[in-house]
Structures are given as structure tokens and as C-alpha cells.
Amino acid sequence: MDRLPDLSSLSHDEKDALIHALWAQVQALTAQVATLTARVGELEARLGLPPKTPDNSSLPPSQGRKPNRDDQPARTGPRQGSLGRKGGGRLLAEAPDETVTARPSRCAHCQAALDEADQALAGRFDKVDLPMVTPVVTRVERYAGHCRRCGGTTLAPLPEGLEPGTPFSGNIVALAMYLRFVHHVSYRRLSRLLLELFGLTISEGALDAAFRRGKPRFDAETAAILARLRRARVICSDETGVRIDGRTCWNWVFQNDEVVIHVVRHSRGAGVIAEVMAGHRPAIWVSDLYSAQRGHAEAWQICLAHQLRDCRYAIEAGDIIFAPRMKALLLRAVVLARRHRGLAESTRREYRRRLEHALDAVMALVPSNRHGQRLRKRYGKLREHLFTFLDHPEVTADNNSSERELRPTATYRKVTGGFRSDWGANLYAAVRSVVGTAARRGIGAFQAIQTTLQGESVLAPG
């Protein structure tokens, strides 16, 4: 209704209808005002909350912002670790390739001749250089012999590694995969890097084809690692987002002290865990509070590092009753977790009894802040899973090892923008699985990739 009609021309029934219509409109507007007022109050309350950071929430480190550093005084004196030697503290090489001896022949003051007996060693240091690396090309000339007796043709056998096909050796493919999947070098930059550093011309298409040829070796090794995981007693898991052809997917990691498995799937649901485990139910599962990570083992250890961050946020948001006490209790548990593997079973039971007793006292508190109330409600439901590590010496109290395994994925995502195809994502997951498993055996990433391409396993017997 743009304007009020002429009331003198309306009948009593028309006036009554107009009044009812206006009343309904007033009621609707009153309800809308109440909703908007509540929304404004909620937004104003949020303005007083501290920002969420990687230190007080589950926000990943890649989304955190570091404050500017205060001006620091200039460093004086020798650098730490220099051992008093000028130029730094690098250790001398045990077996130098060449030794250069510099001896003075005459005195710099009076020009008198100096014998070897007059001289003493004044200093020793190393100078390190890299030789120019250039491709080594082996020309293979293969002859065919024609038998005069039967007319048959015989091709000369070839040495191992010189078979026809791709001109690039396994070492070149291993180096390319190492730079691509460990240091996140894009195809274009990788092709340029190989050309400018090593004088090796490899197109992006040739790199892609080389990776495709190597993928079956990594798939076979990943299958062996997965078989070992499906016999594990303890499993830790986590997940992070990745992009495949413009779509959001998830990189899952399952790991323990022995093996690492990465899988990339289009789902973040519990079905991924069921697929990977294939019916295996470990004794203990370590994860955060994400619902899809629950219920896959006989016992569950909640990541205490996540809980400490949540308590810190609640404290910053104004809870002075529950969160500070809970944070102090969790810190006690974390300190115990650093040495619980060396404690006797009876000692661990006693420590757990004390922690449970202290938790009873914390849970008896009645916080007035809504963030403290939220945490109290959470731990009322999940308290039995906070100190599982004290019943199992091989279990950690946090899931930091899984987060460290996923950190390269986050870096890869930021540097490259994601994957262009499913096979590329699956190859990345397979390489990361091999590299992570090898690291637990003291094997470097490049050596692990090289070993796998040669058809050998990074797994120890067992």
C-alpha cells in the first residue's frame, strides 16, 4: 500500500478489512525487527571475541598471520655453534677429496728463509664446491645378425638399464619425482630447472609420461604398506582439503610409528576409513574430534594439542572459571606423555587415577561464559578418552605426527593450486606414503623414490 486511501469513501466493512491488513503487516514487521535486533546483538557480541588463530583453534598454520617482530639489538660476538672458529662452526669433512697445503717460504718481516721445522699449523678449514653436472649420454648401437644357415635374425642382447624405450634413466626420473612431490616444483618450472641446472632438455609431456611409467611401482609399494597398516595395533589419522580439477577433495593420512598411508578421495566421510581399513579394527585410534574419525577402534585417544588450543580460545573469549583449570590439567597430561613410555604400569595407573580425580574437581565447576560451558559439556561426554595414552605406552597424547604428514600437502596446494587429474593426486598420495614410511626407517626421500623405482621395497621385513 503506497498511500492511505480516502477513509470517508470506505464502508465500515472495508475499514475493518483495512485495519486487519494493517495489523497483520505491523505484526510481521515487529517480528522482523525482533529477528534483526537479535542478529545485531549476536554480531556485536562477536566483535568482542578474540580472533581465531592457529594457536587457539584448529585453524591451519597456513591461514595464520604472524605479528611484526619488534626491533632487536644487533647480534654481537661469535654465532652460536661457531666453536670459536672464524667464519662459523661447520664441521670439517672426514675425507676431503683434495688437500692444499700452504707454507710460507720466507719471513714476512726480515725475508729470512723458513725451514719446515720452523713452521706450525695455524689453521685448517674446508672450501666446498659443486662440480658442473651435465648429462651423460650413452649411445647404444644394437646389431642384428643374419644366419646364413637358417636365414634367421638374432638381435644382440642389451645390458641392463639400456633397453629401448624412454631415453631417461631411473635416476633422472627419481630426481624429477623428488623435486615435484617433495619440493612442490611445478611441471613448467621443473622442465626449466633441469635445462638450466643440468643442461637436460625434458618437456612437460615427457615428465608426465615418465611419472605415469613409474606409478605402478609406487602403487605396488603402497599396497604393501597398506597391508602392514591393516595389521597395526595403533593408528593415527587426519585429513586436509585438496583441489582436483577445480573440485574440493580430501587428502587422508593414516599412520603410526611404522608406516604411513595417504589417500585422496572426494569424500570426507567415515566411508573412506572403512575402505582403507577393510574390516581391520585396531586397538587404539588417535585423532581429533571430527565425527568421521570416531568409533573405528576399541579405544580412542583424543588429540590433547587440539584441546589445549580450544581452552586457550575460551580463556581469551572471557572464561575465567573452567577453561584455565582445564588447560592446566591438560598440560599436566602432556608433560606425563613425554615420559610415560618409560614408566611402570602401576605408576601409569596411579598417574591416571590422579588425573581423573583432578578432572572430577574441574568438572564440578560451573562456568558462566558460554565458551566455558561448551567445553564443560564436551568433556562431560568425552572424558574417558582424554587419558587413554596412560593405559597404552605406545600411544601418544596428541596427533601432531599426522598433522606433520599433512603439512607438505598444504604447501603443495598453496604452491601449485592443486591437481589437474585423479591419477596425479593418487600418484602424489602414493609417493608421500613411500616417503613417509621410509622416513620412519631413516631413509631419505630421494633414496626412497629411487629404491621404489628400482622395484625394491622400503619396508623392513615383518
Buried (B, 14 or more C-beta within 10 A) or exposed (E): EEEEEEEEEEEEEEEEEBEEEEEEEEEEEEEEEEEEEEEEEEEEEEEEEBEBBBEBBBBBEEEEEEEEEEEEEEEEEBEEEEEEEEEEEEEEEEEEEEEEEEEEEEEEEEEEEEEEEEEEEEEEEEEEEEEEEEEEEEEEEEEEEEEEEEEEEEEEEEEEEEEEEEEBBBEBBBBBBBBBBBBBBBBEBBBEBBEEEBEBEBEEEBBBBBBEEBBEBBEEBBEBBBEBBBEBBBBBBBBBBBBBEEEEBBBBBBBBEBBBBBBBBEEBEBEBBEEBBEEEEBBBBBBBBBEBBBEBBEBBBBBBBBBBBBBBBBBBBBBEBBBBBBBEBBEBBBEBBEEBEEBEEEEBEEBBEEBBEBBEEBBEBEBEBEBBBBBBEBBEEBBEBBBBBBBBEEBBBBBBBBBEBBBBBBEBBEEBEBBBEBEBBBBBBBBBBBBBBBBBEEBEBBBBBBBBBEEEBBBEEE
